[in-house]
Structures are given as C-alpha cells and as structure tokens.
Amino acid sequence: MYAVQFDPKELVIHVRLRIWGPARDSDLLFVFDTGTKRTVVDTAAIDALGYGASMGNALTTLTGVDGKQQGYRLKVDRFDALGMSLEGFNVFCHDFDETLGIDGLIGMDFIAGRVVTIDNVLGLLKVES
C-alpha cells in the first residue's frame, strides 16, 4: 500500500512523481484527477526529458470546458508515481497553462485495477494493488 497526505482545504491532490526520458529523468508535480481518463503530461515537461511530438504514436484530442485541444500520445520509458513503477506507459501530451503550476494530471488509466481511497477528512490518498 502507498499513502500520500494532502491538504483537504486546497481541494486538490498534488502528487510528486518521476518520469524517465531519452535525455534525462525528472521529478514532476502532477494533480491526481479522478475526472481524467488518461494521464496527461505538459508538452514543455515532456520535451525537457528528451521526448518530442515526432516520437508520438498517435494524435489525441482532449475536450475540456474551454474547448478542444490537439496533442499526441507517447510511450514513456518509465513512470513512477503513487508507489508504482510502469515501463512503456502511454501518456497524452498537451499544452498546460503555466499559471497552473503543474506538469500534468494522473488519470484513471494509471490506477486501473487498483483500490484507491481518498479520505477528505484526514487528507490521505491510499493506493493498493
């Protein structure tokens, strides 16, 4: 089991994670988002790891409250988050507004097949295999 604390007053769960790329690996700040089907990484963050759009394996479209945005899907070398390590994990790459202060969103695809408990009183996110 993996557990991470968060401040329930902030109404957002920030998660530190690490992604490995062709040029380097890096610690990044993501938001755990149960309303997002796919894990999404900011293109600036993914580019800094040595990836690029030409390495993508499919074009993607995200639809949000502000409309549609084009991006691409990419298989990363390794994605470590919430006590798990996935090799060859597909992420969607899209532009994020830098004022958000995050590098991406952990989507439901990352936690598929796992038991997830969010305790909004104690401010505790638990993930079990």
Sequence and secondary structure as in RCSB ss.txt:
>XXXX:A:sequence
MYAVQFDPKELVIHVRLRIWGPARDSDLLFVFDTGTKRTVVDTAAIDALGYGASMGNALTTLTGVDGKQQGYRLK
VDRFDALGMSLEGFNVFCHDFDETLGIDGLIGMDFIAGRVVTIDNVLGLLKVES
>XXXX:A:secstr
 EEEE  GGGT  EEEEEEE SS EEEEEEEE TT SS EEEHHHHHHTT  GGG SEEEEEEETTEEEEEEEEE
EEEEEETTEEEEEEEEEEE   GGG  SEEE HHHHTTSEEEEETTTTEEEEE 
